[in-house]
Amino acid sequence: MNLHTQAPFIKDIFSWKPILFRKQKLGDHKMAVRRIICIALAMIVLFKFYSILRHSEMNTTAKKAKIFKKAEKDGRKGDIHIVQLVFGVAQCRAAVLALKSIMSKWKSKRKIVEVQKLHLHILCDAKSHIIMNTVLQTWQLKNVDYSFYLISDYKKKTAWMKSSHYATSVSTLRLYIPEILGKNITKVISLDTDVIFLDDISELWDFTDEANEKQSISMAKDESYRYTIRFHAERKIVLDIFNVLIWMHKELFYPLPCVW
């Protein structure tokens, strides 16, 4: 066969390879682009699906949190609210002992196990706030919440009560507990710092449920001897004010058994 006569044919053969190669390369490129597009679309669909699920989960969590916060804010009927007025290092020590005694006896007489929470509302100065907050954080108590209210924010409310005793303006803040804590909390137990509980505080909490709507103050009669030392001067101030209030408005008083 004459190569010269077959040269065009040979050229055509050799010229096909680049054409076939280019077509194959172009086809692979299109396939790769299609794969990338499919992967991108799949990722978009998955991301969208995940976003919907995440949004739904967040809404559910937010609703639960909102319900929990509302229940916590309003306070369930069985939950116990305790108010303590603490100012100074010495009272912090006493308050810690009082709280330990409460925790040791709490729910000790409950026949039915129930989810009951204890809310501590502590009126204090800045130094006492640091001490009590550190102590309570260290304890890591379950079903126990605590809130702090700085005395300096409310002292103006009792500035009109003139007295020679330095603790008057602070101690008489107990008269403003409903205003300080808010309308959502309808019942509290106000405790001195120098007390020790020998029984379940739940029983004291349940006792006042028998009071009518008008009876808003419950105290035990002061049957002890008259205190003469300065340590109890604060208690005497508060008791005297409440005694006057009860004497003027007897319908507000619901007597507490002397056992408490």
ABEGO torsion letter per residue (X at the ends): XBAAAAAAAAAAAAAAAAAAAAAAAAAAAAAAAAAAAAAAAAAAAAAAAAAAAAAAAAAAAAAAAAAAAAAAAAEBAABBBBBBBBBEAAAAAAAAAAAAAAAAABGAABABBBBBBBBBBBBBBAAAAAAAAAAAAAAGBBGBBBBBBBAAAAAAAAAABBBABAAAAAAAAAAAAAAAAEAABABBBBBBABBBBABBAAAAAAAAAABBAABABBBBBBABBBBABAAAAAAAAAAAAAAAAAAABAAABBBBBAAX
